[in-house]
């Protein structure tokens, strides 16, 4: 027979007999097991919330890498969009200014069927569908541009004399495009620190770098000045076109002289209202400035042209 157990009770300063029956022991064990399970569940929940499993860590790293790659793709797509928009504007200028005609109407995608309906049902469907649609749009545009250039080539046969005169190359040696600086459009003025229209392109180069005539024509202006655009040359190409070369150091020509495309007419300087040695180059049509980017078609390859667009757009400040 099991001995009875007693437990001291401080409330009545007496020893109370402990209930050690089977029923009591059973429920005591059940309570202990339940408490242990609850404690284990709490520990497991805390671990899951605070710590990742090896597989989860791997998936997290992969997701972060995919997110970084997608951001890179978005930046590249934005760059392509900028180039495509500038090319479209250039096409319009070439048609209107050089060939005196209107560009062909651009065809939009009109397909009533959606080839990407299945992709919409996938996870990340917005990303997949958006990029797939953009790629198709770009391919459509590239085909349209190819057709436009074929038409352009045919029209150019009637403009041979004009193409020999108008500006068509860069005004200085810039084969690697590293001398490309501020482009055409609104830029921060380096002296006044205000947003001001920049009517040409700036090319950085050491003082004394040769400057070329970008098209054949007659020297209209060859002036020296310590203010404004400094030492400057204006070349009249006929057909309403003129080019201006500002902040020069030396003037290797005179008013009335006839020059050919590629002739050296001066050297880069830092004269007038200039903050660093550079050439400020302008193209004018009927005495109105137009974007010089439209007039390098005899020298730049398509990929070089696209790169020059990006470089000139990034510069938020001009040199004059």
Backbone as numpy.savetxt, mean C-alpha at the origin, in Angstrom:
# Nx Ny Nz CAx CAy CAz Cx Cy Cz
-17.05 -58.21 70.40 -17.91 -57.01 70.40 -17.03 -55.78 70.40
-17.30 -54.85 69.43 -16.48 -53.63 69.31 -16.64 -52.76 70.53
-15.52 -52.20 70.94 -15.56 -51.29 72.09 -16.21 -49.97 71.71
-16.92 -49.40 72.67 -17.55 -48.11 72.44 -16.50 -47.01 72.46
-16.69 -45.96 71.61 -15.78 -44.83 71.56 -16.48 -43.59 72.08
-15.70 -42.77 72.78 -16.24 -41.55 73.38 -15.44 -40.34 72.89
-16.14 -39.22 72.85 -15.53 -37.97 72.39 -15.86 -36.86 73.38
-14.82 -36.12 73.78 -15.02 -35.08 74.78 -15.83 -33.93 74.19
-16.84 -33.51 74.97 -17.69 -32.41 74.55 -17.42 -31.23 75.48
-16.74 -30.17 74.97 -16.39 -29.04 75.83 -17.60 -28.22 76.29
-18.72 -28.37 75.56 -19.89 -27.58 75.94 -20.45 -28.01 77.30
-20.53 -29.32 77.49 -21.07 -29.80 78.77 -20.01 -30.45 79.66
-18.75 -30.32 79.23 -17.61 -30.87 79.97 -17.91 -32.33 80.34
-18.15 -33.06 79.25 -18.48 -34.46 79.46 -18.03 -35.26 78.24
-17.97 -36.58 78.37 -17.61 -37.45 77.26 -18.88 -38.04 76.67
-19.11 -37.74 75.36 -20.28 -38.28 74.69 -19.89 -39.52 73.90
-20.80 -40.44 73.87 -20.55 -41.67 73.12 -20.65 -41.39 71.62
-19.66 -41.87 70.86 -19.62 -41.65 69.41 -20.47 -42.69 68.72
-21.33 -42.17 67.81 -22.16 -43.10 67.03 -21.31 -43.71 65.93
-20.98 -44.97 66.04 -20.09 -45.62 65.10 -20.80 -46.75 64.38
-22.10 -46.54 64.16 -22.88 -47.58 63.49 -22.52 -47.66 62.01
-22.94 -48.71 61.36 -22.66 -48.91 59.93 -23.27 -47.80 59.09
-24.50 -47.43 59.43 -25.20 -46.37 58.68 -24.42 -45.06 58.73
-23.92 -44.71 59.94 -23.17 -43.46 60.10 -21.87 -43.50 59.32
-21.17 -44.63 59.41 -19.91 -44.76 58.68 -20.14 -44.71 57.16
-21.24 -45.30 56.71 -21.54 -45.29 55.27 -21.72 -43.86 54.76
-22.55 -43.10 55.46 -22.79 -41.72 55.00 -21.55 -40.84 55.15
-20.73 -41.16 56.12 -19.49 -40.40 56.27 -18.58 -40.62 55.06
-18.51 -41.89 54.63 -17.68 -42.21 53.45 -18.25 -41.55 52.19
-19.58 -41.58 52.04 -20.23 -40.94 50.88 -19.92 -39.46 50.84
-19.98 -38.80 51.99 -19.70 -37.36 52.06 -18.25 -37.08 51.67
-17.33 -37.93 52.18 -15.92 -37.74 51.84 -15.68 -37.88 50.34
-16.31 -38.92 49.76 -16.14 -39.14 48.32 -16.73 -37.97 47.52
-17.90 -37.51 47.93 -18.53 -36.39 47.24 -17.67 -35.12 47.31
-17.13 -34.85 48.52 -16.26 -33.69 48.70 -15.02 -33.79 47.83
-14.46 -35.03 47.77 -13.26 -35.23 46.94 -13.57 -34.99 45.46
-14.75 -35.47 45.02 -15.13 -35.26 43.62 -15.34 -33.77 43.32
-15.99 -33.07 44.21 -16.21 -31.63 44.02 -14.88 -30.89 43.96
-13.97 -31.26 44.87 -12.66 -30.60 44.89 -11.88 -30.89 43.60
-11.96 -32.16 43.13 -11.28 -32.52 41.88 -11.87 -31.77 40.70
-13.21 -31.63 40.70 -13.87 -30.89 39.61 -13.44 -29.43 39.59
-13.35 -28.84 40.79 -12.91 -27.43 40.87 -11.48 -27.30 40.36
-10.59 -28.23 40.78 -9.20 -28.18 40.32 -9.13 -28.34 38.80
-9.90 -29.25 38.26 -9.89 -29.49 36.81 -10.39 -28.27 36.05
-11.45 -27.64 36.58 -11.98 -26.43 35.93 -10.96 -25.30 35.93
-10.30 -25.11 37.08 -9.27 -24.07 37.19 -8.13 -24.35 36.21
-7.73 -25.59 36.09 -6.63 -25.96 35.18 -7.01 -25.68 33.72
-8.27 -26.07 33.40 -8.72 -25.85 32.01 -8.77 -24.36 31.68
-9.21 -23.55 32.67 -9.34 -22.11 32.42 -7.99 -21.41 32.36
-7.04 -21.87 33.15 -5.77 -21.16 33.27 -4.66 -21.75 32.41
-4.77 -23.01 32.05 -3.68 -23.67 31.33 -4.21 -24.34 30.08
-3.41 -24.27 28.99 -3.77 -24.92 27.74 -3.09 -26.27 27.66
-3.78 -27.18 27.02 -3.16 -28.47 26.73 -2.17 -28.30 25.59
-1.24 -29.24 25.40 -0.28 -29.13 24.29 -0.97 -28.95 22.94
-2.08 -29.67 22.73 -2.78 -29.54 21.46 -3.39 -28.16 21.31
-3.96 -27.65 22.41 -4.55 -26.31 22.36 -3.50 -25.25 22.10
-2.33 -25.41 22.72 -1.25 -24.45 22.48 -0.82 -24.47 21.02
-0.76 -25.65 20.44 -0.37 -25.75 19.03 -1.40 -25.09 18.13
-2.69 -25.35 18.41 -3.76 -24.74 17.62 -3.73 -23.22 17.77
-3.47 -22.73 19.00 -3.41 -21.30 19.23 -2.28 -20.66 18.42
-1.12 -21.32 18.43 0.02 -20.78 17.65 -0.31 -20.77 16.16
-0.95 -21.83 15.68 -1.30 -21.89 14.27 -2.30 -20.78 13.91
-3.27 -20.54 14.80 -4.25 -19.47 14.55 -3.58 -18.10 14.53
-2.64 -17.89 15.45 -1.94 -16.61 15.47 -1.12 -16.41 14.20
-0.49 -17.49 13.74 0.30 -17.39 12.50 -0.61 -17.11 11.31
-1.76 -17.81 11.26 -2.71 -17.57 10.17 -3.23 -16.13 10.20
-3.48 -15.63 11.40 -3.96 -14.25 11.52 -2.91 -13.26 11.03
-1.64 -13.50 11.37 -0.56 -12.63 10.89 -0.44 -12.69 9.37
-0.54 -13.90 8.82 -0.45 -14.05 7.37 -1.61 -13.35 6.68
-2.80 -13.43 7.28 -3.96 -12.78 6.67 -3.80 -11.26 6.68
-3.23 -10.71 7.78 -2.98 -9.27 7.83 -2.00 -8.86 6.75
-0.96 -9.71 6.54 0.01 -9.41 5.48 -0.68 -9.41 4.12
-1.56 -10.40 3.90 -2.29 -10.46 2.64 -3.19 -9.25 2.45
-3.80 -8.80 3.55 -4.64 -7.60 3.46 -3.82 -6.39 3.06
-2.61 -6.25 3.63 -1.74 -5.12 3.28 -1.33 -5.21 1.81
-1.00 -6.41 1.37 -0.59 -6.58 -0.03 -1.76 -6.28 -0.96
-2.97 -6.71 -0.56 -4.14 -6.42 -1.37 -4.40 -4.92 -1.44
-4.20 -4.23 -0.32 -4.39 -2.78 -0.32 -3.40 -2.11 -1.27
-2.16 -2.63 -1.29 -1.14 -2.08 -2.20 -1.55 -2.31 -3.65
-2.03 -3.53 -3.94 -2.47 -3.84 -5.31 -3.63 -2.93 -5.71
-4.57 -2.71 -4.77 -5.70 -1.82 -5.07 -5.22 -0.42 -5.41
-4.23 0.07 -4.64 -3.70 1.41 -4.90 -3.08 1.48 -6.29
-2.30 0.46 -6.63 -1.65 0.43 -7.95 -2.70 0.35 -9.06
-3.70 -0.51 -8.89 -4.73 -0.66 -9.91 -5.51 0.64 -10.11
-5.82 1.32 -9.01 -6.54 2.59 -9.12 -5.70 3.63 -9.85
-4.40 3.67 -9.53 -3.53 4.64 -10.20 -3.36 4.30 -11.67
-3.27 3.00 -11.98 -3.17 2.59 -13.38 -4.43 2.98 -14.14
-5.59 2.81 -13.51 -6.85 3.19 -14.16 -6.87 4.69 -14.46
-6.43 5.49 -13.47 -6.38 6.94 -13.71 -5.38 7.29 -14.80
-4.26 6.58 -14.80 -3.25 6.83 -15.84 -3.80 6.50 -17.22
-4.52 5.38 -17.32 -5.13 5.01 -18.60 -6.06 6.12 -19.10
-6.88 6.63 -18.20 -7.81 7.69 -18.59 -7.06 8.92 -19.08
-5.97 9.27 -18.37 -5.19 10.44 -18.78 -4.53 10.22 -20.13
-3.99 9.01 -20.34 -3.33 8.72 -21.63 -4.35 8.82 -22.76
-5.52 8.24 -22.54 -6.55 8.31 -23.59 -6.96 9.75 -23.88
-7.23 10.51 -22.82 -7.79 11.86 -23.01 -6.73 12.86 -23.44
-5.54 12.80 -22.81 -4.53 13.81 -23.07 -3.71 13.52 -24.32
-3.34 12.27 -24.49 -2.43 11.95 -25.60 -3.20 11.56 -26.87
-4.20 10.69 -26.69 -4.88 10.18 -27.88 -6.22 10.86 -28.14
-6.57 11.83 -27.27 -7.75 12.66 -27.48 -9.00 11.82 -27.74
-9.20 10.82 -26.90 -10.38 9.98 -27.00 -10.77 9.54 -25.60
-11.94 8.97 -25.47 -12.42 8.50 -24.18 -12.08 7.02 -24.02
-11.71 6.60 -22.80 -11.43 5.18 -22.57 -12.68 4.35 -22.72
-12.47 3.07 -23.04 -13.61 2.17 -23.20 -14.30 1.96 -21.87
-15.60 1.70 -21.95 -16.37 1.44 -20.73 -15.89 0.13 -20.12
-15.76 0.12 -18.79 -15.32 -1.08 -18.09 -16.53 -1.99 -17.83
-16.37 -3.24 -18.20 -17.45 -4.20 -17.96 -17.39 -4.72 -16.54
-18.54 -4.74 -15.88 -18.62 -5.27 -14.53 -19.01 -6.75 -14.58
-18.69 -7.47 -13.52 -19.08 -8.88 -13.43 -20.60 -8.96 -13.32
-21.24 -9.66 -14.28 -22.70 -9.71 -14.29 -23.23 -11.13 -14.18
-22.38 -12.06 -13.85 -22.81 -13.45 -13.77 -23.87 -13.62 -12.70
-24.96 -14.34 -13.06 -26.04 -14.54 -12.10 -25.78 -15.76 -11.23
-24.87 -16.61 -11.64 -24.54 -17.79 -10.83 -23.42 -17.44 -9.87
-23.48 -18.06 -8.73 -22.48 -17.80 -7.70 -21.60 -19.04 -7.54
-20.35 -19.03 -8.08 -19.51 -20.23 -8.01 -18.95 -20.49 -6.63
-19.24 -19.60 -5.67 -18.65 -19.75 -4.35 -19.70 -20.05 -3.28
-20.88 -20.52 -3.70 -21.92 -20.82 -2.72 -21.47 -21.89 -1.73
-20.73 -22.89 -2.21 -20.27 -23.94 -1.32 -19.26 -23.40 -0.31
-18.45 -22.45 -0.76 -17.45 -21.90 0.14 -18.10 -21.11 1.27
-19.28 -20.54 1.01 -19.95 -19.76 2.04 -20.35 -20.61 3.24
-20.50 -21.92 3.01 -20.93 -22.80 4.09 -19.78 -23.24 4.98
-18.56 -22.96 4.58 -17.40 -23.37 5.36 -17.18 -22.42 6.53
-16.39 -22.88 7.50 -15.95 -21.96 8.55 -15.04 -20.92 7.93
-14.99 -19.74 8.52 -14.23 -18.62 7.96 -14.72 -18.28 6.54
-16.01 -18.49 6.29 -16.54 -18.31 4.94 -16.43 -16.87 4.45
-16.51 -15.93 5.37 -16.43 -14.52 4.95 -15.07 -14.24 4.34
-14.01 -14.74 4.98 -12.66 -14.51 4.47 -12.47 -15.19 3.13
-12.89 -16.44 3.04 -12.71 -17.21 1.80 -13.48 -16.56 0.66
-14.74 -16.23 0.90 -15.58 -15.67 -0.16 -15.07 -14.30 -0.60
-14.68 -13.47 0.37 -14.21 -12.13 0.05 -12.98 -12.18 -0.83
-12.00 -12.99 -0.46 -10.76 -13.05 -1.23 -10.96 -13.71 -2.58
-11.79 -14.73 -2.63 -12.05 -15.37 -3.92 -12.72 -14.40 -4.88
-13.70 -13.65 -4.37 -14.37 -12.66 -5.21 -13.43 -11.57 -5.69
-12.53 -11.12 -4.80 -11.59 -10.08 -5.18 -10.63 -10.56 -6.26
-10.18 -11.81 -6.14 -9.28 -12.34 -7.15 -9.96 -12.40 -8.51
-11.21 -12.84 -8.53 -11.93 -12.85 -9.81 -12.08 -11.45 -10.37
-12.35 -10.48 -9.51 -12.49 -9.10 -9.94 -11.19 -8.59 -10.55
-10.07 -8.92 -9.92 -8.78 -8.47 -10.43 -8.45 -9.13 -11.76
-8.79 -10.42 -11.90 -8.55 -11.09 -13.18 -9.39 -10.47 -14.28
-10.64 -10.13 -13.93 -11.52 -9.48 -14.91 -10.94 -8.14 -15.34
-10.43 -7.38 -14.37 -9.85 -6.08 -14.69 -8.60 -6.23 -15.55
-7.78 -7.24 -15.25 -6.56 -7.42 -16.02 -6.88 -7.75 -17.48
-7.94 -8.54 -17.72 -8.34 -8.83 -19.09 -8.83 -7.58 -19.79
-9.56 -6.74 -19.05 -10.05 -5.49 -19.63 -8.90 -4.57 -19.97
-7.88 -4.51 -19.06 -6.72 -3.66 -19.31 -5.96 -4.13 -20.55
-5.84 -5.45 -20.72 -5.14 -5.98 -21.89 -5.85 -5.55 -23.17
-7.19 -5.62 -23.16 -7.95 -5.19 -24.33 -7.74 -3.70 -24.58
-7.74 -2.91 -23.50 -7.54 -1.46 -23.64 -6.18 -1.15 -24.25
-5.14 -1.87 -23.81 -3.80 -1.60 -24.33 -3.68 -2.01 -25.79
-4.41 -3.05 -26.20 -4.41 -3.41 -27.62 -5.02 -2.28 -28.45
-6.12 -1.72 -27.94 -6.74 -0.57 -28.63 -5.79 0.62 -28.63
-5.10 0.81 -27.52 -4.16 1.92 -27.39 -3.04 1.81 -28.41
-2.54 0.59 -28.59 -1.45 0.38 -29.55 -1.89 0.74 -30.96
-3.13 0.38 -31.31 -3.64 0.71 -32.65 -3.77 2.22 -32.83
-4.31 2.88 -31.80 -4.48 4.34 -31.88 -3.15 5.05 -31.95
-2.11 4.47 -31.30 -0.82 5.16 -31.25 -0.15 5.25 -32.62
-0.54 4.38 -33.54 0.05 4.43 -34.87 -0.27 5.74 -35.57
-1.40 6.35 -35.22 -1.78 7.62 -35.82 -1.15 8.81 -35.10
-0.44 8.56 -33.99 0.13 9.63 -33.19 1.65 9.52 -33.12
2.27 8.95 -34.13 3.71 8.69 -34.09 4.51 9.97 -33.90
4.16 11.03 -34.64 4.91 12.29 -34.54 4.81 12.87 -33.14
3.61 12.80 -32.55 3.42 13.36 -31.22 4.20 12.55 -30.18
4.22 11.23 -30.32 4.92 10.38 -29.36 6.43 10.63 -29.37
6.97 11.13 -30.47 8.39 11.45 -30.53 8.70 12.74 -29.78
7.71 13.57 -29.57 7.92 14.86 -28.94 7.61 14.86 -27.44
6.51 14.23 -27.05 6.02 14.37 -25.69 6.93 13.66 -24.69
6.91 14.08 -23.42 7.73 13.44 -22.39 7.39 11.97 -22.24
8.43 11.11 -22.14 8.17 9.67 -22.07 9.21 8.91 -21.25
10.19 9.64 -20.65 11.20 8.97 -19.82 11.35 9.74 -18.51
12.11 9.20 -17.58 12.39 9.90 -16.33 13.43 11.00 -16.59
13.40 12.06 -15.80 14.29 13.20 -16.06 15.73 13.00 -15.57
16.01 11.91 -14.88 17.37 11.60 -14.46 17.53 10.10 -14.35
18.78 9.66 -14.17 19.05 8.22 -14.07 18.43 7.70 -12.78
17.48 6.75 -12.93 16.76 6.23 -11.76 16.30 4.81 -12.04
17.23 3.98 -12.55 16.85 2.64 -12.97 16.35 1.77 -11.83
16.89 1.98 -10.61 16.44 1.18 -9.47 15.33 1.86 -8.68
14.89 3.05 -9.13 13.77 3.81 -8.55 14.05 4.34 -7.15
15.28 4.20 -6.65 15.58 4.65 -5.28 15.58 6.17 -5.16
15.66 6.88 -6.28 15.65 8.34 -6.23 14.23 8.91 -6.25
13.24 8.06 -6.41 11.86 8.51 -6.39 11.50 9.01 -4.99
10.97 10.21 -4.91 10.62 10.77 -3.59 9.13 11.12 -3.59
8.82 12.39 -3.38 7.42 12.78 -3.24 6.72 12.81 -4.59
5.45 12.35 -4.59 4.70 12.29 -5.83 3.75 13.45 -6.02
2.91 13.33 -7.03 1.94 14.34 -7.44 0.73 14.29 -6.52
0.26 15.44 -6.06 -0.91 15.49 -5.20 -0.66 16.30 -3.95
-1.56 16.21 -3.01 -1.44 16.99 -1.78 -0.39 16.37 -0.86
0.57 17.22 -0.41 1.65 16.79 0.47 1.87 17.87 1.54
2.54 17.49 2.60 2.92 18.46 3.63 4.10 19.29 3.13
3.94 20.62 3.14 5.01 21.49 2.70 6.13 21.45 3.75
7.39 21.26 3.32 8.48 21.08 4.29 8.82 22.33 5.10
8.44 23.51 4.60 8.76 24.77 5.29 7.55 25.30 6.05
6.41 25.38 5.38 5.21 25.94 6.01 4.47 24.92 6.87
4.77 23.63 6.72 4.16 22.55 7.50 2.63 22.54 7.35
2.16 22.83 6.14 0.72 22.77 5.87 0.50 21.85 4.66
-0.73 21.36 4.53 -1.08 20.53 3.38 -1.19 21.40 2.14
-0.39 21.12 1.14 -0.35 21.95 -0.06 -0.24 21.06 -1.28
-0.86 21.53 -2.39 -0.82 20.72 -3.62 0.58 20.72 -4.20
1.10 19.53 -4.47 2.43 19.35 -5.06 2.23 19.01 -6.52
2.60 19.93 -7.40 2.22 19.85 -8.81 3.19 19.04 -9.67
4.10 18.30 -9.05 5.03 17.49 -9.82 5.54 16.32 -9.02
6.72 15.81 -9.41 7.39 14.73 -8.68 8.78 15.19 -8.27
9.21 14.77 -7.08 10.55 15.07 -6.60 11.43 13.84 -6.74
12.66 14.06 -7.21 13.66 13.01 -7.31 14.88 13.45 -6.50
15.27 12.68 -5.49 16.46 13.00 -4.72 17.70 12.54 -5.46
18.73 13.38 -5.46 19.99 13.05 -6.13 21.05 14.04 -5.69
22.33 13.66 -5.73 23.40 14.58 -5.35 23.48 15.77 -6.31
23.96 16.88 -5.80 24.17 18.06 -6.64 25.12 17.69 -7.78
24.76 18.08 -9.00 25.58 17.78 -10.16 25.12 16.59 -10.97
24.11 15.86 -10.48 23.58 14.73 -11.24 22.93 15.23 -12.54
23.26 14.63 -13.69 22.70 15.10 -14.96 21.18 14.99 -15.01
20.56 16.00 -15.63 19.11 16.03 -15.83 18.86 15.98 -17.34
17.95 15.07 -17.74 17.70 14.85 -19.16 16.39 15.51 -19.61
16.35 15.90 -20.88 15.08 16.29 -21.50 14.25 15.03 -21.69
13.04 15.03 -21.21 12.22 13.82 -21.26 11.48 13.66 -22.59
11.56 14.68 -23.43 10.99 14.62 -24.76 11.65 15.68 -25.63
11.52 15.55 -26.92 12.11 16.54 -27.82 11.29 17.83 -27.78
11.98 18.96 -27.99 11.27 20.23 -27.98 12.21 21.41 -27.99
11.66 22.58 -27.66 12.41 23.83 -27.68 12.45 24.43 -26.28
13.62 24.92 -25.86 13.76 25.53 -24.55 12.99 26.85 -24.52
12.01 26.93 -23.64 11.18 28.13 -23.51 11.67 29.03 -22.39
12.14 28.44 -21.28 12.63 29.19 -20.13 13.93 28.55 -19.66
14.93 29.39 -19.38 16.18 28.95 -18.76 16.61 30.08 -17.84
16.10 30.06 -16.61 16.28 31.21 -15.71 16.99 30.79 -14.43
17.65 31.78 -13.80 18.31 31.57 -12.51 17.62 32.42 -11.46
17.46 31.84 -10.27 16.80 32.57 -9.19 17.20 31.95 -7.85
17.21 32.79 -6.81 17.47 32.29 -5.46 16.17 32.04 -4.69
15.05 32.30 -5.33 13.76 32.15 -4.67 12.88 31.18 -5.45
11.76 30.83 -4.83 10.78 29.98 -5.51 11.36 28.67 -5.97
11.27 28.42 -7.26 11.76 27.17 -7.83 13.22 27.21 -8.23
13.90 28.29 -7.87 15.35 28.37 -8.11 15.68 28.37 -9.59
16.84 27.85 -9.91 17.25 27.73 -11.32 16.32 26.74 -12.01
15.77 27.19 -13.14 14.66 26.42 -13.73 14.73 26.42 -15.25
14.30 25.28 -15.82 14.19 25.14 -17.27 12.79 24.69 -17.61
12.20 25.31 -18.63 10.90 24.86 -19.15 11.10 24.50 -20.61
10.66 23.30 -20.97 10.83 22.79 -22.32 9.45 22.63 -22.97
9.29 23.25 -24.15 8.03 23.18 -24.90 8.13 22.04 -25.91
7.24 21.04 -25.77 7.28 19.86 -26.64 6.29 19.95 -27.79
5.49 21.02 -27.82 4.44 21.09 -28.82 3.25 20.25 -28.41
2.20 20.27 -29.21 0.98 19.51 -28.95 0.37 19.86 -27.58
0.69 21.04 -27.04 0.16 21.47 -25.75 0.95 20.98 -24.55
2.07 20.28 -24.76 2.85 19.71 -23.65 4.09 20.53 -23.34
4.37 20.69 -22.05 5.59 21.32 -21.58 6.09 20.53 -20.37
7.40 20.60 -20.13 7.98 20.02 -18.91 8.82 21.08 -18.22
8.82 21.00 -16.88 9.54 21.98 -16.07 10.52 21.24 -15.16
11.74 21.77 -15.06 12.81 21.17 -14.25 13.30 22.26 -13.29
13.06 22.09 -11.98 13.31 23.16 -11.03 14.39 22.78 -10.01
14.91 23.84 -9.32 15.95 23.73 -8.28 17.26 23.20 -8.85
17.54 23.54 -10.12 18.75 23.05 -10.78 20.00 23.76 -10.25
21.13 23.12 -10.49 22.42 23.74 -10.16 22.98 24.44 -11.40
23.22 23.68 -12.45 23.71 24.23 -13.72 22.64 24.16 -14.78
22.64 25.17 -15.67 21.76 25.18 -16.84 22.63 24.97 -18.06
22.55 23.80 -18.68 23.40 23.47 -19.82 22.68 23.73 -21.14
21.93 24.80 -21.20 21.18 25.10 -22.41 20.83 26.58 -22.40
20.10 27.02 -23.41 19.69 28.42 -23.50 18.33 28.48 -24.17
17.65 29.61 -23.97 16.32 29.80 -24.54 16.40 29.73 -26.07
15.44 29.02 -26.66 15.38 28.90 -28.11 16.09 27.69 -28.67
16.87 27.03 -27.85 17.62 25.88 -28.34 16.69 24.68 -28.50
16.89 23.90 -29.55 16.13 22.67 -29.78 16.90 21.49 -29.21
16.22 20.66 -28.41 16.87 19.50 -27.80 16.07 18.25 -28.14
16.73 17.11 -28.00 16.09 15.82 -28.23 15.92 15.08 -26.91
15.01 14.15 -26.92 14.80 13.34 -25.72 16.10 12.64 -25.33
16.49 12.80 -24.05 17.71 12.19 -23.54 18.89 13.14 -23.49
18.78 14.33 -24.10 19.87 15.31 -24.03 19.99 15.85 -22.60
21.23 16.08 -22.16 21.46 16.68 -20.84 21.22 18.17 -20.94
20.28 18.69 -20.13 19.95 20.11 -20.18 20.35 20.85 -18.90
20.75 20.13 -17.87 21.17 20.76 -16.61 21.60 19.71 -15.61
21.81 20.17 -14.38 22.20 19.25 -13.31 21.37 19.52 -12.06
21.22 18.51 -11.24 20.46 18.62 -10.00 21.13 19.61 -9.06
20.29 20.40 -8.36 20.82 21.37 -7.42 19.98 21.48 -6.17
20.19 22.57 -5.45 19.44 22.83 -4.21 19.13 24.32 -4.14
18.71 24.88 -5.27 18.49 26.32 -5.37 17.03 26.66 -5.10
16.79 27.94 -4.77 15.44 28.39 -4.51 14.92 27.87 -3.18
13.61 27.69 -3.11 12.96 27.24 -1.88 12.99 25.71 -1.82
14.18 25.19 -1.56 14.41 23.75 -1.53 15.04 23.37 -0.20
14.62 22.21 0.34 15.13 21.78 1.65 16.24 20.76 1.54
16.52 20.26 0.33 17.59 19.27 0.13 17.84 19.16 -1.37
19.03 18.71 -1.76 19.31 18.54 -3.20 18.30 17.60 -3.84
17.61 18.09 -4.84 16.63 17.26 -5.54 16.21 17.95 -6.82
15.50 17.20 -7.67 14.90 17.75 -8.89 13.39 17.74 -8.74
12.77 18.90 -8.93 11.31 18.99 -8.97 10.92 18.99 -10.45
10.19 17.96 -10.85 9.85 17.75 -12.26 8.35 17.83 -12.46
7.93 18.62 -13.46 6.52 18.77 -13.76 6.24 18.50 -15.23
5.05 17.99 -15.49 4.54 17.87 -16.85 3.28 18.71 -16.92
3.19 19.58 -17.95 2.03 20.46 -18.09 1.33 20.19 -19.42
0.00 20.15 -19.37 -0.80 20.00 -20.57 -1.68 21.24 -20.67
-1.47 22.03 -21.71 -2.16 23.32 -21.87 -1.96 24.17 -20.62
-0.71 24.18 -20.12 -0.28 24.97 -18.96 -0.90 24.53 -17.64
-1.54 23.37 -17.60 -2.08 22.80 -16.37 -1.26 21.58 -15.98
-0.81 21.49 -14.72 0.01 20.34 -14.31 -0.78 19.04 -14.33
-0.16 17.98 -14.84 -0.72 16.64 -14.81 0.29 15.71 -14.15
-0.14 14.54 -13.76 0.74 13.62 -13.03 1.87 13.10 -13.92
3.13 13.38 -13.54 4.25 12.88 -14.36 4.31 11.37 -14.46
3.66 10.65 -13.51 3.65 9.19 -13.57 3.06 8.67 -14.88
2.25 9.50 -15.53 1.64 9.06 -16.79 2.62 9.09 -17.96
3.84 9.57 -17.74 4.73 9.85 -18.87 6.11 9.21 -18.73
6.14 7.96 -18.24 7.39 7.20 -18.19 7.26 5.91 -19.00
6.32 5.88 -19.95 5.95 4.62 -20.60 7.04 4.07 -21.52
8.04 4.87 -21.91 9.10 4.36 -22.77 10.26 3.78 -21.97
10.19 3.89 -20.65 11.34 3.49 -19.83 11.00 2.43 -18.78
9.84 2.51 -18.17 9.52 1.62 -17.06 8.76 0.39 -17.52
9.14 -0.76 -16.93 8.37 -1.98 -17.11 7.14 -1.92 -16.20
6.13 -2.74 -16.46 4.92 -2.68 -15.64 5.19 -2.84 -14.14
6.08 -3.79 -13.76 6.34 -3.99 -12.33 7.10 -2.80 -11.74
7.96 -2.15 -12.55 8.67 -0.96 -12.07 7.70 0.21 -11.90
6.78 0.31 -12.83 5.77 1.38 -12.75 4.93 1.22 -11.49
4.51 -0.02 -11.21 3.71 -0.28 -10.01 4.51 0.06 -8.75
5.79 -0.27 -8.76 6.63 0.02 -7.59 6.81 1.52 -7.40
6.95 2.27 -8.50 7.09 3.72 -8.39 5.83 4.34 -7.83
4.66 3.82 -8.19 3.40 4.33 -7.64 3.40 4.20 -6.13
3.80 3.01 -5.64 3.80 2.77 -4.20 4.77 3.70 -3.49
5.98 3.85 -4.06 7.01 4.69 -3.43 6.54 6.14 -3.35
6.02 6.67 -4.45 5.61 8.07 -4.49 4.40 8.33 -3.59
3.55 7.32 -3.38 2.38 7.50 -2.52 2.76 7.52 -1.07
3.83 6.82 -0.70 4.21 6.72 0.71 4.77 8.01 1.28
5.37 8.82 0.43 5.98 10.06 0.91 4.89 11.09 1.18
4.76 11.49 2.45 3.74 12.45 2.81 4.20 13.89 2.80
5.49 14.11 2.45 6.04 15.47 2.47 6.87 15.69 1.21
6.74 16.88 0.65 7.53 17.23 -0.52 8.85 17.86 -0.08
9.71 18.16 -1.07 11.01 18.78 -0.79 11.00 20.27 -1.09
9.86 20.78 -1.61 9.80 22.21 -1.98 8.39 22.75 -1.81
